[in-house]
Amino acid sequence: MVNETANVPKTVETGSGSGGTTTIDWTTYRFPSQLIYREAAKICTLEKRGSVYILTLTGNHDHRLNPTLVDSISSALHRIRSETTASHSPGAALITTGEGKYFSNGGDISWVDSNKDRLIFMISKVRSLLTDLMSLPMPTIAALNGHAVGQGYILALCHDYVLMRKDRGFLYMSGLDIGEVLPTPFFKATLEAKVSSRAVLRDIVLRAEKMTAEKAVEKGIIDAAYDSAEATVEAAVELGGQLARRKWNGQVYAENRKIC
Amino acid sequence: MCTLEKRGSVYILTLTGNDEHRLNPSRIDSISAALHRVRSESTATPSTCTALITTGEGMFFSNGGDIPWAQSNKQKFLFLMSKIRALFTDFMSLPMPTIAAVNGHATCAGVILALCHDYVFMRKDRGYLYINYNDIGIVPTSPYIRATIRAKISSPAVWRDLIMSAQKIPATMAVEKGIIDAAYDTVEETVAAAIELGEQLVMRKWKGHVYAENRKLLFPEVLQALSVVETDESVKNSLVPIKDLTSRL
């Protein structure tokens, strides 16, 4: 936990004597966390640290993307969107992370229960969540606390920056092993958009390779790997703070992401 | 605004003047005239092979399109955009190898100008590549910006670093990220290396029109995107009132 007495923003004196100016150096200050939203089903929380939002998939289970979880993530995103457009002050960032061993284990197969309509419904919900995320008017960072499998992997890749812990957890496109065809074009489109090498793409999809964080950094899939889940989230908060401090216009950022 | 010289079998196009070399209609016209000259001389004597090196004087390679010239006047802006597109199409269809010897800062359209060359060398000691649309608050709706970046740079993480993070990328970082080909200690070394590469390529005795056609085959999306005409609707997000712009530049 943060030692409150030591965590004070540094003031920097510039200039000489009485004519100098005092500015506050926010770069090393650790903002206290402010819980702003706990979803009714208690499966995700949204907190704000300074100008950085942290969306946490709570609970020590595998955070499968069933309609309930997808809905609660969507309403958290909606909350963020309305807060940032209402506030008119530019400069925010979103970090998505989770509790426990899993970031997300993908689609909820037991909820689908071999019912084709349910499968179509679930995938369409995930698609609209990903569209929401890809059009969010601020930089997005995924701080992977554990395994990201299947649709969870795609969810991670839909963020602008992906950081992951190296001590446990892997990225895994499980389709081949469970006998599922990659659902709909968005799987392929996201993978192709975020992974540059054809050989790596083949390893992910056709070899169903379980990649640890360090391997993923080597292959250029994610941005960085950290020693523990806490370190990953810390680094994400720091990166989020840096990006938020550039005070980009959210709408412009979102439009430029569509171009990118 | 620019000079054209020939050293051996290599043409050197230099953006003169110690200013920002912004792409406004006059500068674009003089570059186009130089390119026209290069093209006609090389087609007049089809047995000779040549190469083109583009460089600049001073601290800037090019600080991008001359948006202040357009003064938020939509007609002027559209005119400027179409002239810039024509210039890049000229470079992309030039019937000889092209090498950019980046002598300093390149911003937005300046980066695209460098990327339109087959090889990009840059000096290490000063200058950076900077795509600053996010920082200024403009959405560049011309599709060729995206098409060129995607065609010439392979890694999506680097696209993100360039466009979304608006990173100022100096030469050594640019080589690491795979944006440019090589970085040299000083501007003289950069130009010398470009000339040397040009001479090597000339010795391969390639036919100019074959080279141009092969380049078009390799980058069809770039040429296709360069032919898309901007409309009033599409540029409304790119027009920033001039008073806002000068404070942010």
Interface residues (C-beta under 8 A of the other chain):
Chain A: P139 D160 Y161 A193 K194 V195 S196 S197 G220 D223 L243 R246 W248 N249 V252 Y253 E255 N256 R257 I259 C260
Chain B: Y133 N134 D135 G137 I138 V139 P140 T141 I145 R146 S154 S155 P156 A157 W159 R160 I163 M164 S165 A166 N237
